[in-house]
Each structure stands twice: as structure tokens, then as C-alpha cells.
Amino acid sequence: MKKTVTKIGSEITGTTGSIWNSLPLGIKGIIILGGGYLAYKVGKEIYDKSRANPETRDDKQEEDGWNNSLINDSANKKPTLSKTQMKQLANSLENMLDGYGSRDTSIKKLFKENIKNDADFSGLNAAFGIRTIEAGRGFGWLAGHERGTLTQVIQEADDTTLDYINKLFSQRGIKYRV
């Protein structure tokens, strides 16, 4: 019995060893480089997501947004949303825009139901801050990344969605456009 197990084990080792040994040197190099590249991309993605980014939604840029544009836009109309609601909407929008393809129906609904005036949009923009989302040029760690404010990264949405939002803003007298 022991000989059979040893023999099967040596056959498996011999088979995989002979496959690797029979490959041309160039193919071996491509396999090794490809594996190294994949390890680099995965490691970089993990590192980027794990470190604190000084320019995220809770940085000085957000505070400046709250203190400047929101106050200026609130001169005539007060926001209909609280800061907490604006942050929740910003997080929802990030999730809708992140990854391959955007959730255009949900994006339209979010803007239609929540953004009533300039102060609402500038507050949402301030709450969004500067974020990095996966752009639709690949899957997972192969995807490209788009970094910017809400008005910059929302360009990942479908053109009909952007037209819808801009038309909605125009109807509501909101000066901003996406």
C-alpha cells in the first residue's frame, strides 16, 4: 500500500515537474512576470484601501465646503437636508458609482427625492469631498480609478442620467450642473 501512494505521489510530482521543465524559457518568464504583476496589483489595492488618505471625505476640503459654499448658497434658501443626511447620500452615491457600471436609476432617484435647492447640492458636494472610485474600465483590481469631487466622478454615470439630473436642476432653479 505504501508503495502505491509513493508511486502516485511521484507520478504527480513528475508530471507537474515535467510540464514546467518542458516550457520554453520565454513562457516561464511571462508566467513569473504575470504572477509578480498580479501580486503587485493586489498588494497595492490592499495598501491603498488600508492607509488613511489625507484627502478623503472628512478632511479640510470638506470643512471648507461646509463653511464656504454651503453658507453662500444658504443665504437665500436653507438646505432641506441635515449634514448627516448629506453624508449618508454621499456614501450612497459613492457606492452607486463605484465598480463596473453605475446604478443610473438609483442615482436619478437619489437626486430627484433629495436635492431641492443649491444649498442641498453644495452640501452634498462638500460631504462627498474628494473620493476615489473604481471606473468602468475593468473588473475589481483590474479597474481603473477615478479620483475627484462629486461633479468629476459622476461622469461615470450614463449620459442620459447626467442629462436627467441637469434638467431636474434647471427645473428647480439650481445653478449647478453635473
C-alpha positions, -999 to 999 in steps of 0.1 A, spaced: 0 0 0 28 24 9 45 18 -24 13 27 -43 9 60 -25 46 68 -31 43 59 -67 12 80 -72 29 109 -55 60 106 -76 39 104 -108 21 137 -99 54 154 -90 70 140 -121 41 152 -143 39 188 -130 77 190 -129 80 178 -165 53 203 -176 73 232 -161 106 218 -174 92 214 -209 81 250 -211 103 274 -232 122 299 -211 102 328 -225 69 313 -214 83 307 -179 94 343 -178 59 355 -188 43 333 -162 67 346 -135 63 383 -145 25 379 -148 23 364 -113 45 392 -99 24 418 -116 -8 403 -102 8 402 -67 18 438 -71 -17 450 -81 -34 431 -53 -9 443 -28 -12 479 -40 -50 477 -38 -49 464 -3 -24 490 8 -43 519 -8 -75 509 9 -59 503 42 -40 536 46 -56 568 58 -59 591 28 -55 628 38 -78 640 11 -110 620 18 -145 630 27 -136 641 63 -107 663 55 -102 701 55 -117 702 20 -150 690 33 -149 716 62 -141 743 37 -171 731 16 -194 733 46 -181 767 57 -179 784 23 -202 771 -5 -230 759 18 -231 792 37 -231 812 5 -258 790 -11 -279 791 21 -282 829 20 -315 827 1 -326 791 8 -318 768 37 -308 733 29 -336 708 33 -311 681 44 -290 679 75 -252 673 74 -257 637 85 -282 631 56 -258 647 32 -230 624 43 -253 594 40 -263 605 5 -226 610 -4 -218 575 8 -247 561 -12 -236 579 -43 -201 566 -39 -215 530 -38 -237 536 -68 -207 550 -88 -181 525 -76 -173 495 -97 -182 484 -132 -213 504 -144 -232 528 -124 -267 523 -109 -283 550 -130 -319 545 -119 -309 548 -83 -288 579 -90 -317 596 -107 -340 587 -78 -315 600 -52 -312 634 -69 -350 636 -76 -360 629 -40 -333 647 -21 -318 677 -39 -343 706 -38 -320 737 -39 -285 750 -44 -277 745 -7 -287 708 -8 -264 702 -38 -234 722 -24 -238 704 9 -239 670 -8 -208 680 -28 -190 691 4 -200 658 21 -187 638 -9 -153 657 -7 -127 640 -29 -131 603 -33 -116 576 -54 -140 552 -72 -134 523 -95 -141 534 -130 -158 511 -155 -126 502 -174 -121 468 -158 -132 445 -130 -121 446 -94 -84 453 -91 -81 455 -129 -104 485 -130 -92 520 -135 -97 545 -107 -113 579 -110 -104 605 -82 -122 637 -77 -152 656 -64 -188 645 -70 -191 665 -102 -159 649 -115 -166 613 -107 -204 614 -115 -192 615 -151 -191 577 -148 -229 577 -150 -247 573 -182 -252 604 -204 -290 601 -200 -286 602 -163 -265 633 -164 -290 650 -187 -318 640 -164 -301 655 -134 -292 687 -152 -328 691 -164 -341 684 -129 -317 711 -115 -328 736 -142 -365 730 -133 -358 735 -96 -337 767 -102 -305 750 -91 -275 768 -106 -251 738 -105 -247 712 -133 -231 678 -133 
